[in-house]
Amino acid sequence: MLAISGGGAGGAFSVGILSAWSELGSRPSFDVVTGVSTGALIAPFAFLGCEYDERLRSLFLSEEPRSLVDINWRGLGVLSASLLQGDALREMVEDNITAGILSQIAREHRAGRRLLVMTTNLDTQRAVVWNIGAIASSDRADALPLIRRILIASASVPGIFPPVSIKTVVDGRPIVELHSDGGSSAQFFTLPEHLIVAPDHAGEENLHIYVIINNALIPEFSMSPGKALPIMARAYAILLKSQTKQGLIALYNFGQRSGVELDIASIDQQVPYSMADPLNGAYMRAVYGIGYQKALDGSLWAQRPEFIVSRRYVAKQ
């Protein structure tokens, strides 16, 4: 299993890992690939294999990501659903998730492989895990537009991108649900929560889980301006780190009980980053390089969660 986390522009870290893994010739054909938020945009191509590495590099290392910043000027106030319009994100997904891609995902699903993407249902406050391969291989006339909406929803950070409405039927009644960033529920997805917290579980000895965290789990020192939005953004970043750490600890403890093999990769260096420029090209190239080089030299994977504080940070305390 490969689980790709959220992290916005940090998704370039995953792209670097996948590229180097392909070059080494040791990249598995994963039985299950899961994606959350930016990981949801990467997951379909990671699922389909090495031949899509160049597509991923283009998506994360070209000028294309900067075009996603389509500011919604009404969103600068309080009467709009988001700061960005979301049209550019929708167009990017539509350009890359084509009928041909859908057909390939369906073929792999029928072969027994699984592609799963998580969104958050804002109405019910619940995480929703979508079986993308099952939708792709179904006879639904709306399979392609539905999958596109799911991917867009998973990557739509609340307040930044607008939530996505998805039509469904409940108790025979058609309704419209609002779905948003899967990262609001969890930064990565591997196994159902009830299984991970089970006191005694065996029989998963053949399972090997790789988790790529497109973020730094170490504390990253930065002076916080005394203004509302930067303070809120900083607090949200801390919340995401804590959420990710707790998820990894729970998964590690489950692995120790059940014999599951676990490999974790995360950005272990502080790379300059500004919330005012969330899709900065220099940042994405830097984290791509970290993932690429560490995968090539064999220093990428850790078998347990590591939240190492850098020596420089300690010295400042």
N, C-alpha and C positions, 0 to 999 in steps of 0.2 A: 504494500500500500504506500502511495505517495500522498501526503497531505500538504497543500500549499496554502500558506496563511495570507491574511490581509497585510496591508502595509503601504498602500498607495504607490508612490514612486519607488519604494523599496522593493517592489516586484522585480525590478531589474536584477536584484540579488539572485532570485530563483533562475532568471534567464541565464545569468552567468554560470550557475551551477549546472544547469541542463546542457549548456553548450560544451562545457569542459567534460562533463560526463560522457557526452556523445563522442568527443574526440578520443577519450580514453578507451572507448569501446566496451565499457563495463556497465552502461546504463541498462537497467532491467526493463523489460516490457511489463509494466505494472498491471496487476490484476484489478486494482482499484486505484483511482485517482480522485482526490477531493479538492475542492477549491472554495475559498471564502474571500469575498471582496475582490481585491486585485488578483488574488489567487484564482478566483472564478474565471477571470479573463485569460489566465495562463493555462488553466487546467485542460481545456479541450485540446490544445496543441501539445501539451506534455503527454496527454493520453494517446494521441495519434502517433507520436514518435519523433525520432531525430530529424526527419525530413522537414519538420516545421520549426526547427531552431532559428533559421534565418528570418522567418515570419515574426517570431517573438523578438529577435534582436531589432528588427525594423520597428516594431510596435513600441519598444521601450528605449531605444538608443537613437532614434531619428528625431526630427523636429516634430513628428506627429503628436506626441503627448502634449506639447504646449498648446496645440490647437483645441484641446479639450477645455481650456479655460475660456469658456464663452460666458462672460459675466452677465448675470441678470441684474440690471441696474435697479429694478424694483426690489430685488433680493437684498440690497444694501439696507433696506428698511426692515420693517417687521411684518409686512403684509404679503410677503411672498414665501413660497415653500422652500426656496433654496437660494444660495448665492450665485450658482451657475444655472444656466438654462437646461443643460443636459442634452441639447440637440447634437453637439459634437460627439459626445460619448455614444449616443444612439447610432449615429452615422458610422462611427468606427466599428462598432459591433456588427452592424449590418453589412459593412464592407468585408469583414473578416469571417463571420459565421455565415457561410453560404450554403446553398442546397448541396453542393458537393461535400462540404465538411460534414453536414448533417448525415449524408449517406455513409460516409466513412465511420462516423460515430456509431450509427445503427449497425453496421457490419461488425464492429468490434463488440458491441453489446450482445449481438446474437452469438458471438463466439465465447461468451461467458465473462467478458470484462465489464467493469462498471465505472461510470463517470458520474460523480455526485457533486452538487453545488448547493450551498446553503444561503438562504435569505432569511430576513426577519420579518414576520408578519406584524406590522405595527398595530393592527386592530386587536389581535389576540395576545400580543406580547410573547410570541412563541417563535422559536427557530423552526424553519421548514427546510428539510433536505429533499432536493429534487433529483430524481433518477433521470439524468439527461439522456442516457442511452435508451431507456425505456420509452421516453417521449419521442426520440428520434426514430425508433423502430416501430412506432405505433402507426395506425392508419389515420391519425388525426390530421385533418386538413390544415389546422393551424399549428402544426408541430414546430415549424421553423420560426414563425414570429413569436410563439410562446417561449421557446428556448432563448431567443434573443432577449426577450423581456426579463427572463429569469436572470440572465447574466448581467444585464444592465442593473437590475434591482440589487443584486448581490454586491455590485461595485458602487452603489449610490450612497455615499456617506451622508448621513442625515445632516441637513442644513447646508451642505455643499452642493449635492445633486438632489433633484426632486425625487420623491418616492415614485414607485411604478405601480400602476393599477393592473391587477390580474383578475380576469373573470373566472368564476368557479360556480359550482352548484352545491348548496348545503340544504339537506332535507328537501330536495326537489325544487328549491328556490334558487334562481340565478342571483348571485351577489357579486360585488366587486371588492376585492381585498387590496389594501395598500401594503406593498412589500418594499423593503429598503435593505441597507447594508447588512450582510450576514455577520459582519464583525461586531455588530451591536449585541449579538447573542454569544458568539465565540470567535476567537481569532483564527482558529483552525478546527477542523473536524476529522475525527478518526473513527470512533466507535460510539454507539449510543450511551448516554450518561448512565442509564440504569445498569449497563454492563460494566462500565468503568468503576462504578462505586460498589459493585457486588462484593461481599466480604470474602467469598471463596469461589473462584472461577478457574477452571482448567480446560484443556482441550484446544487452546489456541497456539500450541507450540510451533506450528508451522508458519505462523504469521510474523512477518518482518515489516515494521512500520518506519518509513522515512518521513520526518517532519521538517519542512523548510519554513523558518520564521523570517519573514521579510521585514524585520525590524531588529533594533538592538535591545537586548534584554538587560544590558548593563546600564547603570545610571549615566546620563549624559549631561554634563554641566553646561548650564546656560543661564545668564542673567535674565530674569523675567521682568519686562517693563511693567510698571504699575498701572496698567490699563486693562479694562474688562476683557476684551477679546483675546489678547495674548495670555492673560491669566487663565481664561477658560480653556484655551487651546493647550496650554501647558498641563493643566489638570487632567484634561482628556487623554493626553499622551501618557501620563502617569497611570491613569486607569487602565489603558490598553496594555501597558507593560505588566501591571499586576494581574490582569485577567489572563494574559498569556502564560505568565509564570505559574499561576495556580492550575491552569489546564495541563501544562507540561508535568507538573508534580503529580497530579492525579493520574496521568497516563503512565508515568514512570512507575508509580506504585502498583498500578494494574499490571504492568509488564513484569514486575518482580513477583507478583502472585501467580501469574498465568504462564510465564515462560515466553512471553512475546519478546522478540528482538526489537530494539528501538535505537534509531539513529536520528540525532537532532542537529540541525544547522541553523545558526543565527548570525546576524551581523555583529561581530565582536570588536568593532572599532567605532570610535566616535567620528562621524562624517558630518561636516557643517551642513545644516539644514534649516530652512526658514519656512514657517507656516504661511508667510506672505508669498512664497514662490514654491508651491507644493510639487510642481512638476519640473523642477530645475534639472537641466540636462547634465550639468557637472555632477550633481548628486547621483543621478541614475548611472552615469558612467563609472563613478567611483565604487558604488556598491556592486555593480556588475563585475568590476575588476576584482573585488574582494571575493565574491562567490566563485568566479572563474579560477583565480589563482589558488585558492584554498582547496578547491576540488581537484585541480591538477596535481598539487604537491601532497595530497593525501592528509591534509590537516583539518579538513572540514567538519567531519562528523564527530559528535560526542554521544556517548551511550547513556548519559544522564543529563538532566538540566544543569546548566552552569550559568551562574549570574555573577561573573567575576567583575569586581570593581577595579578599574585601571589604577595603576600606581599614581599617575598624575592627579586623578580625582581625589584619591585619599590624601595627597599632600596638601590639597587646598582646604581640607576640613579643619 
